[in-house]
């Protein structure tokens, strides 16, 4: 067998360059590149390997991108994978110690959202000849543990390469997980700094072009028949579309299913855009941030079909939104763990093939006409609420719903809105009129503050790499911006244009409202000077517009809606990354969702506000469904 002598790090890079994926007969390279910040733990290993390939002149050499924050690099990689429907991903490398552990939050976000990213953190010496080395965690009871063990619970696959011979099996296992829609998430391969630089004679087969087939599992016939029988028995069915619909490219299959059956379709955060907002069967957002239309239909539903959703507490309104005591579920999901939730009929399959099979199995059947018509009418009524929210005249400072409306109307139907945390995701879920399957990108599995700008960078890179021209508009509050604005510098350096709408409301608006609802009186949620009584002085003189300009972005301030619209048009026409700074009034709420979210309130307190909130909390708890449901068999409902 022919061999090539390379270091471990060089072998890793060559292997990544050779990996491809295929689905539906379409092949593409899987790794779009490697993000990296170098330190003593990886500069002579992965850093040298990437430099060598960059100097090689090989057009297939793995692209290197320089980040400014390790967590942000992971966020950008995850956002890229989501925009590419998990058919492409990034590797991310960081040095040992704080560089590595800075990536843990990004790893958790990737795994929770079922999105692929390969993490290559440097590690301490495998030989231990110089221990303890700089940034090493010494455990007197365990000579093997390092800070990289913190990646174990947030990774779908974890390994530490202490000998070159271990690398091939670890790389193949990593690819198996990264390319499996049911298993994917963060994969972590810890690379001790001495092992990275160690040479070995590798079999050339390790670097041969390898194509990983991304399967579309079909539903088991017996379970499909059971699911179809249950749906045929329904009088008030509802379908809930999750992120799996988007990732599998099942939006057309969903449209065909909805039009053939008349079943209304609600959307989770990850599934928003599965149907255009104005489709007759589209009833909008569901759950704790849902629309009145979707939540009312959920409240009355007797059969619920979940497609590609993992049924988070926001989607189910903490198990209160599905109120029919006899409601039953059919879950179509590629992941068995999600298919079995809600004591459902578990249809384990790809979203597209599963929807096509369900459509065929239900041929000739439609939901009652009055139910379909009622859903369409409720959706139209909610759209009138959205229209009013877009036209709120207030300020300056402006109402956040009016800011959302201006951005929605000034962007194109295929442009992408990006958000992650604060009050904005809930308002976007209810109010954003999504017109394209990839037009809505809100990270709400982990709802990670600081994701937004890095995520927007990843989305824009993914669109550009795919030859899919779109403007990417990042909507970020001042709280998230202050946590991680660093990748504005990266966007400027890489000449990747994003538009950032920076909403300044001088505090944590979302948690402020939540704090008030649980009786904590917005304590600790405003950005104020300290006084003898607490943080309740005047507003801090923070100039985020000046900060953004100092990072290299073009900056425009908008005080009125007319200013904002003009700034958006200017930003879209520009070739540069632009930050639009606009102030909003956090005390002007968007239309309320009728649903609830379970956030426990102190059971005893000296505060009247807390005691009052506890009374309200206990009333809501009474409507919470127990997670254990009696099993449903095929004969329980008759078609």
C-alpha positions in Angstrom: 0.0 0.0 0.0 1.4 3.4 -1.0 1.9 5.9 1.8 2.6 9.6 2.2 4.6 11.1 5.1 2.8 13.9 6.7 2.2 15.3 10.2 -1.0 14.5 12.0 -2.3 18.1 11.3 -1.3 17.9 7.7 -3.2 14.6 7.4 -6.3 16.1 9.0 -6.4 19.0 6.5 -5.8 16.7 3.5 -8.6 14.4 4.7 -11.0 17.2 5.0 -10.3 18.4 1.5 -11.3 15.0 0.1 -14.7 14.7 1.8 -17.8 15.1 -0.3 -21.6 14.6 0.2 -24.3 13.5 -2.2 -28.1 13.7 -1.9 -30.5 13.1 -4.7 -27.6 12.6 -7.1 -26.0 16.0 -6.4 -22.5 16.0 -5.1 -20.5 18.8 -3.5 -17.5 19.3 -1.3 -18.5 19.0 2.4 -16.0 21.3 4.1 -16.2 24.9 3.0 -13.0 25.8 4.9 -11.5 26.1 8.4 -12.0 29.0 10.8 -9.0 29.5 13.1 -7.4 31.6 15.8 -3.9 30.4 16.4 -2.0 30.0 19.7 0.8 27.8 21.0 -1.6 24.8 21.0 -2.3 24.8 17.2 0.0 27.3 15.4 2.7 24.7 14.6 0.1 22.0 13.8 -3.1 22.9 12.1 -1.8 26.4 11.5 1.3 25.1 9.6 -0.8 22.6 7.7 -3.2 25.3 6.5 -0.4 27.6 5.5 1.3 24.8 3.5 -1.9 24.1 1.6 -2.5 27.8 1.0 1.0 28.0 -0.6 0.5 24.8 -2.6 -1.4 26.5 -5.4 -3.9 23.6 -5.3 -7.4 25.0 -6.2 -8.9 22.4 -3.8 -6.8 23.5 -0.8 -8.9 24.0 2.3 -9.8 27.7 2.7 -8.6 29.4 5.9 -10.7 32.2 7.5 -9.4 34.3 10.4 -11.9 34.9 13.2 -11.8 37.4 16.1 -13.5 35.3 18.7 -13.5 31.5 19.0 -17.2 31.3 19.9 -18.1 33.5 17.0 -16.2 31.3 14.6 -18.3 28.3 15.6 -21.5 30.4 15.2 -20.5 31.5 11.7 -19.8 27.8 10.8 -23.1 26.7 12.2 -25.0 29.4 10.4 -23.3 28.4 7.2 -24.3 24.8 7.6 -27.9 25.8 8.3 -28.1 28.0 5.2 -26.7 25.1 3.2 -29.3 22.6 4.6 -26.5 20.7 6.4 -24.9 19.7 3.1 -21.8 21.7 3.9 -19.9 22.6 7.0 -16.8 24.2 8.5 -14.0 23.0 10.7 -13.0 25.4 13.5 -9.6 25.3 15.2 -8.5 27.0 18.4 -5.5 26.8 20.8 -5.5 25.0 24.1 -7.0 26.4 27.2 -9.3 29.5 26.9 -9.2 29.4 23.1 -10.6 25.9 23.2 -13.2 26.4 25.9 -14.4 29.6 24.2 -15.9 27.2 21.6 -18.0 25.2 24.1 -21.0 27.5 23.8 -20.9 27.2 20.0 -20.6 23.4 20.3 -23.8 23.3 22.5 -25.6 25.6 20.0 -24.7 23.3 17.1 -25.7 20.1 18.9 -29.0 21.5 20.2 -29.9 22.7 16.7 -28.8 19.5 15.0 -26.3 21.3 12.8 -22.8 20.0 11.8 -19.5 21.6 12.8 -16.1 20.0 13.3 -14.1 21.4 16.2 -10.4 20.9 16.4 -9.2 22.3 19.7 -5.6 22.1 20.7 -4.8 20.0 23.7 -1.9 19.6 26.2 1.1 17.3 25.5 0.3 13.7 25.0 3.8 12.8 26.1 3.5 14.9 29.3 7.2 15.7 29.2 6.7 19.3 30.1 3.7 19.1 32.4 2.1 21.2 33.6 2.2 23.3 30.5 0.8 26.8 30.0 -3.1 26.7 30.3 -3.2 23.1 31.5 -5.8 22.1 34.0 -4.1 19.9 36.6 -6.4 17.3 38.1 -4.5 15.5 41.0 -6.8 12.5 40.6 -6.8 12.1 36.8 -3.7 12.5 34.6 -5.8 12.3 31.4 -8.4 15.0 31.9 -8.0 18.4 30.2 -10.3 21.4 29.7 -11.3 19.8 26.4 -13.3 17.2 28.4 -15.9 20.0 28.8 -16.8 19.3 25.1 -18.0 15.8 25.9 -21.6 16.6 26.9 -22.2 19.1 24.1 -20.7 17.0 21.2 -22.3 14.3 19.2 -18.9 12.6 18.8 -15.8 13.3 20.9 -12.3 11.9 20.7 -8.7 12.7 21.7 -6.0 11.7 19.3 -3.0 10.7 21.4 -1.3 8.6 18.7 -1.2 9.0 14.9 -2.6 5.5 14.4 -5.8 6.6 16.0 -6.5 9.4 13.5 -8.1 7.5 10.5 -10.8 5.8 12.6 -11.6 9.1 14.4 -11.9 11.0 11.1 -14.2 8.4 9.6 -16.4 8.4 12.7 -16.5 12.2 12.7 -17.7 12.2 9.1 -20.3 9.5 9.8 -21.9 11.7 12.5 -21.5 15.1 10.6 -23.3 13.8 7.6 -26.1 11.8 9.3 -29.2 14.0 9.6 -30.4 12.1 12.7 -27.1 12.3 14.5 -25.4 15.5 13.4 -24.2 18.3 15.7 -20.8 19.3 17.0 -18.0 16.8 16.5 -14.9 17.4 18.6 -11.4 15.9 17.9 -9.0 17.1 20.5 -5.4 17.4 19.1 -2.5 17.5 21.6 0.0 20.0 20.4 2.9 17.6 20.2 0.8 15.0 18.3 -0.3 17.6 15.8 3.3 18.1 14.7 4.3 14.3 14.7 5.0 12.7 11.3 3.6 9.4 10.2 3.4 7.4 7.0 -0.3 7.5 6.1 -1.9 5.2 3.6 -2.9 7.2 0.6 -6.4 5.7 0.8 -7.0 8.1 3.7 -6.8 11.0 1.3 -8.8 9.5 -1.6 -12.0 11.3 -2.7 -14.8 10.0 -0.5 -18.5 10.7 -1.1 -20.9 10.4 1.9 -24.4 9.6 0.8 -27.1 11.6 2.8 -30.0 9.2 2.8 -33.7 9.9 2.7 -35.2 7.2 4.9 -38.7 6.1 3.9 -41.4 5.4 6.5 -42.2 1.9 7.6 -45.4 0.8 5.8 -47.2 -0.5 9.0 -46.5 2.8 10.9 -47.5 4.8 7.8 -50.8 3.0 7.6 -51.4 3.7 11.3 -50.5 7.4 10.9 -52.8 7.7 7.9 -55.7 6.0 9.7 -55.3 8.4 12.7 -55.2 11.5 10.4 -58.3 10.3 8.5 -60.2 10.2 11.8 -59.4 13.8 12.5 -62.0 16.6 12.5 -59.6 19.4 13.5 -56.1 18.4 12.3 -53.1 20.7 12.5 -49.6 20.2 11.0 -46.6 21.8 12.8 -43.6 22.3 10.5 -40.1 22.3 12.1 -36.6 22.8 10.9 -36.5 19.4 9.4 -38.8 20.5 6.6 -36.3 23.2 5.6 -33.2 21.0 5.9 -34.6 18.2 3.8 -35.9 20.5 1.1 -39.4 19.3 1.8 -41.2 22.7 1.3 -42.8 21.7 -2.0 -43.8 18.3 -0.5 -45.4 20.2 2.4 -47.2 22.5 0.0 -48.6 19.6 -1.9 -49.6 17.8 1.3 -51.4 20.9 2.6 -53.2 21.6 -0.6 -54.3 18.0 -1.1 -55.6 17.6 2.5 -56.6 21.1 3.5 -54.8 20.7 6.8 -53.5 24.1 8.2 -49.8 24.5 8.8 -48.2 26.2 11.8 -44.5 26.8 12.1 -41.8 26.6 14.7 -38.9 29.1 14.8 -36.7 26.7 12.7 -39.5 25.8 10.4 -40.7 29.3 9.6 -40.7 29.7 5.8 -41.8 26.2 5.2 -44.8 27.8 3.5 -45.0 31.4 2.3 -46.8 33.5 4.9 -49.7 34.2 2.5 -50.4 30.6 1.5 -54.1 29.7 2.3 -53.0 26.9 4.7 -50.3 28.9 6.4 -51.4 30.0 9.9 -48.0 31.2 11.2 -46.0 30.9 14.3 -47.1 28.4 17.0 -46.4 28.3 20.8 -45.2 30.8 23.3 -44.3 33.2 20.6 -47.2 32.1 18.3 -50.0 33.9 16.5 -53.5 34.0 17.7 -54.5 31.9 14.6 -52.0 29.0 15.1 -52.4 28.9 18.9 -56.2 28.8 18.7 -56.1 26.0 16.2 -53.6 24.1 18.3 -55.9 24.6 21.3 -58.7 22.9 19.5 -56.7 20.3 17.5 -57.6 16.6 17.9 -54.7 15.3 15.7 -51.4 17.1 15.4 -48.8 16.1 12.8 -45.3 17.2 13.7 -42.9 17.3 10.8 -39.2 17.8 11.6 -39.8 19.4 15.0 -38.2 18.4 18.3 -41.2 19.9 20.3 -39.4 22.4 22.5 -41.2 24.2 25.3 -41.6 27.3 23.2 -43.3 25.3 20.5 -45.7 23.5 22.9 -46.1 26.6 25.1 -44.7 24.4 27.9 -47.3 21.7 27.1 -50.3 24.0 27.4 -51.1 24.9 23.8 -52.6 21.5 22.8 -55.6 21.6 25.1 -57.9 18.9 23.8 -57.7 16.2 26.4 -57.8 13.5 23.7 -55.3 15.1 21.3 -53.1 12.6 19.6 -49.9 13.1 17.6 -48.2 11.8 14.5 -44.5 12.7 14.4 -42.6 12.5 11.2 -38.9 12.9 12.0 -35.6 11.5 10.7 -34.5 11.2 14.4 -36.2 8.5 16.4 -35.8 10.4 19.6 -38.0 13.2 18.3 -40.4 11.0 16.5 -41.4 9.3 19.7 -42.1 12.5 21.7 -45.6 13.4 22.8 -46.5 9.7 22.9 -46.9 10.0 19.1 -47.3 7.5 16.3 -43.6 7.6 15.4 -43.0 8.0 11.6 -39.2 7.7 11.4 -38.3 9.0 8.0 -37.0 11.9 6.0 -39.4 14.9 5.9 -39.7 15.0 2.2 -40.2 11.3 1.6 -42.4 11.0 4.6 -44.7 13.8 3.4 -44.9 12.4 0.0 -45.8 9.0 1.4 -48.5 10.5 3.7 -49.9 12.5 0.8 -50.3 9.2 -1.2 -51.7 7.3 1.8 -54.4 10.1 2.3 -55.4 10.3 -1.3 -59.1 11.1 -1.6 -59.4 12.4 2.0 -59.6 16.0 3.1 -60.0 17.7 6.4 -63.6 19.1 6.9 -64.1 22.1 4.6 -65.3 24.3 7.5 -62.0 23.6 9.4 -59.8 24.5 6.5 -61.8 27.7 5.8 -61.8 28.6 9.5 -58.0 28.3 9.6 -57.6 30.5 6.5 -59.9 33.1 8.0 -58.0 33.2 11.3 -54.7 33.6 9.5 -56.1 36.6 7.6 -57.3 38.1 10.8 -53.8 37.7 12.3 -52.3 39.3 9.2 -54.4 42.4 9.8 -52.9 42.5 13.3 -49.4 42.3 11.8 -50.3 45.1 9.4 -51.4 47.3 12.4 -48.2 46.4 14.3 -46.1 47.5 11.3 -47.9 50.9 11.2 -47.6 51.8 14.9 -46.9 55.5 15.1 -44.7 56.1 18.1 -41.6 58.1 19.1 -38.9 58.5 18.5 -37.8 56.2 19.9 -39.7 53.9 17.6 -41.9 50.9 18.4 -40.0 47.6 17.7 -42.9 46.2 15.7 -42.7 49.2 13.3 -39.0 48.7 12.9 -39.6 45.0 12.0 -42.3 46.1 9.5 -40.0 48.6 7.8 -37.2 46.0 7.5 -39.6 43.4 6.1 -41.0 45.7 3.5 -37.7 47.2 2.4 -36.0 43.8 1.9 -36.5 41.5 -1.1 -38.5 38.3 -0.9 -35.3 36.2 -1.0 -33.3 38.2 1.5 -32.6 36.6 4.9 -33.3 38.0 8.3 -31.0 36.7 11.1 -31.6 37.0 14.9 -31.1 34.8 18.0 -31.9 36.3 21.4 -33.8 39.0 23.2 -37.3 40.3 22.5 -36.7 40.4 18.8 -37.0 36.6 18.1 -40.5 36.4 19.6 -41.6 39.4 17.7 -40.1 38.2 14.4 -41.7 34.8 14.9 -45.2 36.4 15.2 -44.8 39.3 12.8 -42.2 38.6 10.0 -43.8 37.9 6.7 -41.6 35.1 5.3 -41.7 34.7 1.6 -38.9 32.2 0.9 -37.9 28.9 2.5 -34.4 30.3 3.4 -35.6 33.8 4.2 -35.8 33.4 8.0 -32.9 32.4 10.2 -33.5 32.8 13.9 -31.4 30.6 16.2 -33.8 29.7 18.9 -32.7 26.2 19.9 -30.0 27.7 22.2 -31.1 31.4 21.8 -27.5 32.5 22.2 -26.9 36.2 22.7 -24.0 37.2 20.5 -24.9 34.7 17.7 -26.4 37.3 15.4 -23.5 39.1 13.6 -21.4 36.0 13.4 -24.4 34.0 12.2 -25.2 36.6 9.6 -21.6 36.4 8.3 -22.0 32.6 8.0 -25.3 32.9 6.2 -24.0 35.4 3.7 -20.9 33.3 3.0 -23.1 30.3 2.4 -25.4 32.1 0.0 -22.4 33.6 -1.9 -20.6 30.2 -2.1 -23.8 28.6 -3.4 -24.2 31.2 -6.1 -27.4 32.3 -4.4 -27.3 36.1 -4.2 -29.3 37.4 -1.2 -28.9 40.3 1.2 -28.6 39.2 4.8 -30.1 41.5 7.4 -29.0 40.9 11.0 -31.4 42.3 13.6 -29.6 42.6 16.9 -30.4 44.3 20.2 -27.8 46.3 22.2 -27.5 43.5 24.7 -26.4 40.9 22.1 -24.3 43.4 20.2 -22.3 44.2 23.4 -21.7 40.5 23.9 -20.2 39.8 20.5 -19.8 42.4 17.8 -16.3 41.2 16.8 -17.1 39.6 13.5 -18.0 43.0 12.0 -14.2 43.1 11.6 -14.2 39.7 9.9 -17.0 40.8 7.5 -14.9 43.8 6.6 -11.7 41.8 6.2 -13.3 39.2 4.0 -15.4 41.7 2.0 -18.6 39.9 3.0 -21.4 42.3 3.0 -24.1 42.1 5.7 -26.6 44.7 6.9 -26.9 45.0 10.6 -30.0 46.7 12.2 -28.7 47.6 15.7 -31.7 48.1 17.9 -30.8 50.2 20.9 -33.2 50.1 23.9 -30.7 50.6 26.7 -31.0 47.3 28.4 -32.4 43.7 28.2 -35.8 44.3 26.8 -36.9 40.7 26.7 -35.8 39.8 30.2 -37.1 43.1 31.5 -40.6 42.1 30.3 -40.2 38.6 31.7 -38.9 39.9 35.0 -41.9 42.1 35.3 -44.2 39.2 34.5 -42.7 37.1 37.3 -42.8 39.9 39.9 -39.1 40.9 39.7 -39.8 44.4 38.6 -37.3 44.6 35.8 -34.5 44.3 38.3 -31.0 44.2 36.7 -32.3 44.6 33.2 -31.6 48.3 32.4 -28.3 49.9 31.5 -28.0 52.6 34.1 -25.5 54.4 36.3 -25.2 53.0 39.8 -26.8 55.1 42.6 -27.0 54.4 46.4 -30.2 52.5 45.7 -28.9 50.4 42.8 -28.6 50.6 39.0 -31.4 53.1 38.6 -29.5 56.3 37.6 -29.4 58.0 34.3 -28.8 56.0 31.1 -25.2 55.2 30.3 -23.7 57.3 27.6 -22.9 54.3 25.3 -22.4 55.2 21.6 -22.8 51.9 19.8 -22.9 53.6 16.4 -19.4 55.0 17.0 -18.3 51.5 18.2 -19.5 49.9 15.0 -17.7 52.6 12.9 -14.5 51.9 14.8 -14.7 48.2 13.7 -14.7 49.2 10.0 -18.4 49.2 9.2 -20.3 51.9 7.4 -22.7 53.3 10.0 -26.1 55.2 9.6 -28.3 56.4 12.4 -32.0 56.4 12.0 -34.5 58.3 14.3 -37.7 58.0 12.3 -39.2 55.3 10.2 -38.5 57.4 7.1 -34.9 57.5 8.1 -34.8 53.8 8.6 -36.4 53.0 5.3 -33.9 55.3 3.5 -31.0 53.8 5.4 -32.1 50.3 4.4 -32.3 51.2 0.8 -28.8 52.8 1.0 -27.4 49.7 2.7 -28.9 47.4 0.0 -27.3 49.5 -2.7 -23.9 49.6 -1.0 -21.2 47.0 -1.4 -20.0 47.4 2.2 -21.1 46.0 5.5 -23.5 48.6 7.0 -24.8 49.1 10.5 -28.0 50.9 10.9 -28.4 52.3 14.5 -32.0 52.8 15.6 -33.5 53.4 19.1 -36.7 51.7 20.2 -38.9 52.1 23.2 -38.9 48.8 25.1 -42.2 49.7 26.9 -44.2 49.5 23.6 -45.1 45.8 23.2 -45.8 43.9 20.0 -49.1 42.0 19.8 -49.3 39.5 22.5 -49.2 35.7 21.9 -52.2 34.1 23.7 -49.9 31.2 24.9 -47.9 30.8 28.0 -44.3 29.9 28.9 -43.3 28.1 32.1 -40.9 30.2 34.0 -41.2 29.4 37.8 -42.1 32.2 40.1 -40.8 32.3 43.7 -43.2 30.4 45.9 -42.7 32.7 48.9 -41.7 36.4 48.8 -42.0 39.6 50.7 -42.8 41.4 47.4 -46.4 42.0 46.5 -45.5 41.8 42.8 -44.0 38.4 43.2 -46.9 37.0 45.2 -49.4 38.3 42.6 -47.3 36.7 39.8 -47.3 33.4 41.7 -51.1 33.3 41.7 -51.1 33.7 38.0 -48.4 31.1 37.6 -50.3 28.5 39.5 -53.4 29.0 37.4 -51.4 28.4 34.2 -49.8 25.3 35.7 -53.2 23.7 36.0 -53.5 23.6 32.2 -50.2 21.9 31.6 -50.5 18.5 30.0 -48.6 15.6 31.6 -45.8 14.3 29.4 -46.9 10.7 29.9 -49.8 9.9 27.6 -51.7 6.6 27.2 -50.5 4.7 24.2 -52.5 5.0 21.0 -53.0 2.0 18.8 -54.3 1.8 15.3 -57.8 0.9 16.5 -58.1 3.7 19.0 -59.6 6.0 16.3 -61.7 4.9 13.4 -61.4 6.6 10.0 
